[in-house]
Amino acid sequence: MTSPRSSLEEGLADCTRPQSAAGPQSTNSVNSFSLCLATSLLCCAVLLSPESRLPADDRPPPSDPLQQVVAGHTIAEWRLILPTIDLQSTANRDLVPGLIELATSPAVPWITRRQAAYTLGRMGDLASAAVEPIAKLLDETVPTEPEALPASTWAVKAISLFGPTAAPASQQLIDLLNDPDREETERLLAIEALGNIGTASPRGLAALLQILISRNQGVGTHSNAHQDVFRVVLAMHAIATVRPVVPAAIPIFVRLLDDSDEVVANAAARSLQTLGQVAAPAIPTLLDHIANPNSLVKQVAAAEAIGAIAESPPPEVVDWLASSKTPDVLLALQVCKTMRVRARPVVPQIEAILQSLNADQEPELALTCCQTLLAIDQGNVAALTGLVPLLASVDRDDRATAALLLQNTPELPEAIHQQLIKLSRQGNLAAAKVLKSRSQQIK
């Protein structure tokens, strides 16, 4: 490769070489001289620049950040590599050191750092060596670029993606969670991360339970009541999804059913529903909430929770089915619909209710009966028969729901099929839609 100094010498030699004084070549000589002079000046600039006197390793990085080299690849190359990494292949374990360097280097664009961190998190055990360096980023709370997220925010999410593998970072997550000066988003993400780590970190679960205990005792963890509610709800969801189930959470969820905030009480019922039949001790309290007419939201949430927990319809639910009060019957049906096949013992009672109804006068109750029966047995003839008149309901949503249920039924009895044809010929668009959809499914 020619050095700048030799280029300068050649340029000066060209400029001092004698030129012809006469003839048509004189103009070309002037142009040649000008070109030589420009080349010489450029070479001087190169030779005199500070960067030219630095060793190669000490020269500043290229002006294009995507041309920075990290672990043997430019940033631009890494951006092509990251989406193609097989997260489950042990062959990609060799990429982990490079990904760690990419995620932890402040000189790398933050978008690429975040993508590298998320990739490491999704690799799980294969990238366990990355947990500690990623956790150190939780202290990097100042953005490195304008309008960028600080590393601490996306680092919490990356740790969450590791799942139980991130157990060594539990204490740092707990400290972040309990720090009132940290961004609320990061505190909520810390709750999610501790929930994903689950039983791999007993102290992490204890920190989540403490949020609920403090709420139950009326001890606020933040001056902002709304933020306190968000943390409580997210902590309940995180604990409810941990497997194996955390038994200590059940009585706390039960007590939070009586929380003054409807959002918290509703979340407690949903959490018990997620736990399933192991939460059977909560059924009496849930039944009390169904019987309390002060909050329809709490009633529905409690009904669905009982449906997920009870092995068979409780006696109280059976009694509500026999009630003359429509709200009681609707809530009982909600329980049975959530129970699905476990509600088979009350199918005759629900069918009797449906047959006694006038679909025109009580479309909501009729539709709920049909939905419940089909949830228990998707081929229930009484339910399918009951849906046909609802295709002519004055309520658009009722018509749409009835049509969808009929479309999704695996097999329709011939008698019902004929009823649909008759309605379609009378101009019923919902019936025509059902027939068209089912004919396309057959094709």
Secondary structure as the mmCIF struct_conf table of DSSP 4:
data_model
#
loop_
_struct_conf.conf_type_id
_struct_conf.id
_struct_conf.beg_label_comp_id
_struct_conf.beg_label_asym_id
_struct_conf.beg_label_seq_id
_struct_conf.end_label_comp_id
_struct_conf.end_label_asym_id
_struct_conf.end_label_seq_id
HELX_RH_AL_P HELX_RH_AL_P1 PRO A 4 THR A 16
BEND BEND1 ARG A 17 ARG A 17
BEND BEND2 ALA A 21 GLY A 23
TURN_TY1_P TURN_TY1_P1 PRO A 24 GLN A 25
HELX_RH_AL_P HELX_RH_AL_P2 SER A 26 LEU A 48
BEND BEND3 SER A 49 SER A 49
HELX_RH_3T_P HELX_RH_3T_P1 PRO A 50 ARG A 53
BEND BEND4 LEU A 54 LEU A 54
HELX_RH_3T_P HELX_RH_3T_P2 ALA A 56 ASP A 58
BEND BEND5 ARG A 59 ARG A 59
HELX_LH_PP_P HELX_LH_PP_P1 PRO A 60 PRO A 62
BEND BEND6 SER A 63 ASP A 64
HELX_RH_3T_P HELX_RH_3T_P3 PRO A 65 GLN A 67
STRN STRN1 VAL A 69 VAL A 70
TURN_TY1_P TURN_TY1_P2 ALA A 71 GLY A 72
STRN STRN2 HIS A 73 THR A 74
HELX_RH_AL_P HELX_RH_AL_P3 ILE A 75 ILE A 81
HELX_RH_3T_P HELX_RH_3T_P4 LEU A 82 THR A 84
TURN_TY1_P TURN_TY1_P3 LEU A 87 GLN A 88
HELX_RH_3T_P HELX_RH_3T_P5 THR A 90 LEU A 95
HELX_RH_AL_P HELX_RH_AL_P4 VAL A 96 THR A 104
TURN_TY1_P TURN_TY1_P4 PRO A 106 ALA A 107
BEND BEND7 VAL A 108 VAL A 108
HELX_RH_AL_P HELX_RH_AL_P5 TRP A 110 MET A 123
HELX_RH_3T_P HELX_RH_3T_P6 GLY A 124 ALA A 130
HELX_RH_AL_P HELX_RH_AL_P6 VAL A 131 LYS A 136
HELX_RH_3T_P HELX_RH_3T_P7 LEU A 137 ASP A 139
BEND BEND8 VAL A 142 VAL A 142
BEND BEND9 THR A 144 GLU A 145
TURN_TY1_P TURN_TY1_P5 PRO A 146 GLU A 147
HELX_LH_PP_P HELX_LH_PP_P2 ALA A 148 PRO A 150
HELX_RH_AL_P HELX_RH_AL_P7 ALA A 151 PHE A 162
HELX_RH_3T_P HELX_RH_3T_P8 GLY A 163 ALA A 169
HELX_RH_AL_P HELX_RH_AL_P8 SER A 170 LEU A 177
TURN_TY1_P TURN_TY1_P6 ASN A 178 ASN A 178
TURN_TY1_P TURN_TY1_P7 PRO A 180 ASP A 181
BEND BEND10 ARG A 182 ARG A 182
HELX_RH_AL_P HELX_RH_AL_P9 GLU A 184 ILE A 197
HELX_RH_3T_P HELX_RH_3T_P9 GLY A 198 ALA A 200
HELX_RH_AL_P HELX_RH_AL_P10 PRO A 202 ASN A 216
TURN_TY1_P TURN_TY1_P8 GLN A 217 GLY A 218
BEND BEND11 THR A 221 SER A 223
HELX_RH_AL_P HELX_RH_AL_P11 ALA A 225 ALA A 240
TURN_TY1_P TURN_TY1_P9 THR A 241 THR A 241
BEND BEND12 ARG A 243 PRO A 244
TURN_TY1_P TURN_TY1_P10 PRO A 247 ALA A 248
HELX_RH_AL_P HELX_RH_AL_P12 ALA A 249 LEU A 256
TURN_TY1_P TURN_TY1_P11 LEU A 257 ASP A 258
BEND BEND13 SER A 260 ASP A 261
HELX_RH_AL_P HELX_RH_AL_P13 GLU A 262 LEU A 275
HELX_RH_3T_P HELX_RH_3T_P10 GLY A 276 ALA A 282
HELX_RH_AL_P HELX_RH_AL_P14 ILE A 283 ALA A 291
TURN_TY1_P TURN_TY1_P12 PRO A 293 ASN A 294
HELX_RH_AL_P HELX_RH_AL_P15 LEU A 296 ILE A 309
BEND BEND14 GLU A 311 SER A 312
HELX_RH_AL_P HELX_RH_AL_P16 PRO A 315 LEU A 321
TURN_TY1_P TURN_TY1_P13 ALA A 322 ALA A 322
BEND BEND15 SER A 324 SER A 324
HELX_RH_AL_P HELX_RH_AL_P17 THR A 326 MET A 339
HELX_RH_3T_P HELX_RH_3T_P11 ARG A 340 VAL A 346
HELX_RH_AL_P HELX_RH_AL_P18 VAL A 347 GLN A 355
TURN_TY1_P TURN_TY1_P14 SER A 356 SER A 356
TURN_TY1_P TURN_TY1_P15 ALA A 359 GLN A 361
HELX_RH_AL_P HELX_RH_AL_P19 PRO A 363 ILE A 376
TURN_TY1_P TURN_TY1_P16 GLN A 378 GLY A 379
HELX_RH_AL_P HELX_RH_AL_P20 VAL A 381 LEU A 390
TURN_TY1_P TURN_TY1_P17 LEU A 391 ALA A 392
BEND BEND16 VAL A 394 VAL A 394
HELX_RH_AL_P HELX_RH_AL_P21 ARG A 396 ASN A 408
BEND BEND17 PRO A 410 PRO A 410
HELX_RH_AL_P HELX_RH_AL_P22 GLU A 414 ARG A 425
TURN_TY1_P TURN_TY1_P18 GLN A 426 GLY A 427
HELX_RH_AL_P HELX_RH_AL_P23 LEU A 429 ILE A 442
#
